[in-house]
Amino acid sequence: MAQTQTAKQKSAEQKRAIMHRTQKWPLSLTKEQESLLYRISDGLREYYNLALEWQYQQYTAYKEAKSNDERQKDVKGFLTAFDCYTRFKDEQRPADESAGLFRAKIPTNWVLETFRQVEGAFKSFFELRKKGDVDARSPKICSEDRFQVILGALGASFRLKGGMVQLAPRSFGGTLCFKVAHYQMEQLQSALRFAKFTIARSDSWLKRPGHLTLSLAYEIEQPITQDFDPDTAVYVALGASSIGVVSPHGEVVIPFRRSDISLKPHLEALSVRTRQLVAEDKLAKGSGKHEELSLAWRFLFRHLGEQQQMNRRRVVANGLLRTEVERPLSKAERRFKCKHGYGLQSSTKTVASGHGIHFVVTELVVRSKPGKLADASKPERGGSLGANWAAQNTGSLAYLVSWLKEKAKEHGGSVRRMAFSGEVPSTLLGDEKKIFVAKALRDQFLRAPESATLL
C-alpha cells in the first residue's frame, strides 16, 4: 500500500504545472562575433525568402485548383514548416554544400525555426482572409536591409554551461560563446528545461543604429498555491494615474508614470513641426530633416513603451509583491554590531518589502469621457465602448493585472477580480479616493467572496 501511494505521489509531482519564462539581455560582442552573427542572419534571410517562394508556388497551385473546381485533397493553401524542411534537406542543403556556400554551415534546427516563421505568417494571412478581411496582405520577402531574427532550440547547436551560452560549436567552433548576465544567471538556476534562444536586433533596419540581444526561453516549476486568507489579502483599487493598496502591511497609493501626460507637450510640438515642414514642402523623403524627425518620433514612442514596462516592474515587482531579499550589511550596521558586542555571525540581513502574494483587484471600468479618446458620442470610436477605450487607463492597466497574476504565481499567490459596486463620496479626491475604494472593496469581498473571479 505504501509503495502504491509513493508511486501516486511521484506521478502527481510529475504532472505539476510548469511556467514559461524568458530572460533577455544585451550582448557584448567582439568584431568577429558580430560579423559572424550578421552573416548567419543574412543566410537565414535567404532561407526565409526561399521558403516564401515555395509557399507562393503552393498558393498559386491552390488558387488554380480552386478556380478549376478541382477537389484535390493534396492541394493545400500553404506548406507546413516540416514540408519546407523536407524539401530543404532533400534539395537545397546538398546544393549549398556542393557550392561551398556559407549558409550551408547554419544548423538545421535554426533553419527549421525560420521556416516556422514563414508558416506562421501564412497561417495568419489565411485566418484573416477566412474572417473576411479583404485588406489582409500576403507575407512579403525579407529585405537585405533587415536583420533576420536567429531562432534555435535546445540541442547540439545550443548549450548553457558554467554561466556561458555556446551556439553551434560544431559549425563555428567556440566563436559564438557569450557570458550570461549575473541577474539572468540567478534566474536561470531554477530552470527545469531550456526551450529556445532568440538573437534579435533592437532595430531590425540595418541602416539605423542598434544592438543585438539574446533571449532564453525556459520552464520552471510552478509553486504550490498557498491558502487564500481574506484577512491577509491585498486589495487594490485600479486607476489611470495611480492605484490604491490596502493590506495588513499598510495603506499606500502608488502613482504611475503617465507617459501620455509627460510626453504630450513633446508630441504636440513634434506634430506642429512636422505639419509645418509638410506645408512648406521641405520634408522630402531621405532628406536630413526627414531623418531627424523620424528619429525623434521613434525616440518618443520607444520612451513611451519603456515607461509602461517601468510601471509594471516598479509597481508589481517592487511595490505589491511581498518578498524577502538577503542584502549585505552597510558599514554603519557592521560598526554598530561590533561596538555593542553582537558579533558578525552573518554579513547579510533579510529585508522584506511589498504587501502580499494574494490580491483582489477592482474590475476595469470602461467610462465614456467627453472630448477624450473613449468619448462614446463620437461615431468614429465604434459605439458605446469606443475603439480607444483603453487609452483612458493609459492602455496598460489590463496588461499590468495580467503581469501581476503571473508574478504572483511564482510566489504561490493568486489574483482575484471583483466589480466595485459602492458609491464614492464626491468630496474625496486623489489619494483619499483611491484608499476609500480599496477599503470598500475589502469590505465588499468579505461580505460576498463568491462574487469575485479567480484569474
Phi, psi and omega in degrees: 000318180295323179294322179296317179296320178298319179296320179294321179296319179296320179295321179294322179294324180292332182270005180297148185293149176243160179237142180262129180226161180223136174243138185223139177206155179287148180266137172258108192247150168277168180298323180294316179295316181297316179298319181294318180295322178291326176292320177296316178300321180293322177293319177292327175298320178295320177292325177299312180293327177295315177296325178295322177297317177298321180296318180294324176297316178294320180294323177296317178296324179294316180294321178295318179295323180289322180289331179269008181056034177273117181267074180255120180291338181285340181270109180243163188291327181212161179270146173281169179298324181286331173297314178295322181294320178297316179294324178296314182289326182280326187245304192283317183299311177300324180293320179293320180294318179293330178276351179071031181284150180297323185295346177291343179278345184293131180304144185294327181288337173291321177294320179299318178296326176294320177296327178294326176297318179295317179299316179298322179296318180287324176299315179298318179300315181292323179296319179295320179294322179296329180276004175090016179277099183286343180273357180296129183254144178289154182300146181254162179292155180274124183289156177293342181276000182250149176271122179277124182299138179260118180241145178204153179260163179296132181170208182293338182266007181207121180225146175233112184208132176062034179075014180233141173257124180242127183247132174047060180293332180287326183273320187237015180065221180259020183294314184270071179235119187236143178278137178277133179301153188299311182297316181296325179294323177297320180290326183284349179297331183270007183289133174276323183204141175264134185262297185215162170238155179222129172247117182230168178249142182301326173231117186293338178284120185290339180286344180261154178293145179188170179228159181268142178235152178243130178240139176240122175263132184214173181241139174235158179281130180285126180297153177294130181294127180283157182299139180272126178242114182301331183285336181253004181287165180254128182252125189238125175259112184282147176207167183288325183253344181195168175232142177263134185235129176232124181207172176299344181266004175133178178240132184208152173247121181258115181281153174264152168276102184279094180294333179291339177267313184291329181266351185301315178301321180292319179295318179295317179296321179292323178295317178298316180298318180295314180297323180295316180291325177294318179296325180274001180058042180243021183237056179291139181296130182095351180283169180296319179294322179297317180292322179297315179292323178298317178296321180296316179297316181297322179297315182295316181290327176292321178296324178299313179294322179295322180294323177295320177295320178297323177300315182296314181294313185292317185284312186281301188290321185260334186259322188259311185292133178276113181228157176239126185236138175277120180236146179292150178290144175284168179298321180295319179293323178294318178295321180296317180296317181292322182293321184262012172076022178280341182076173180236064177297331180220139180266007180234167176221154180267122181245124179260142178215164179089191187238323182176189180238348176250131187230147170235118184244153177287151178284142180294125182256126178270117182241144176269122181244122181303132176080358181258178181297331181262027180289112183289344181286344179274119182296333182287350179277355171089030174108204189293324183275324182090138182296332182246039184297328182291344182294335180290341176249031180060013172071005185231002182295318180297321178291325178298318178295319178297320179293322177297320179299315181292320180290326178294324178301324181297336181252014180077023182255191182205167178228129176242146180243138184217135178283126180279124185247006183275175177253138180257124179302137182291344180283343181275136180223154172060232186296322180299323180294318181295317180293321178300314181295320180296318178293318179295325176296319178297314179296320180295320180292320180296330178283322183218074182294337182290345181279352178276152181251126177281123181275000000 
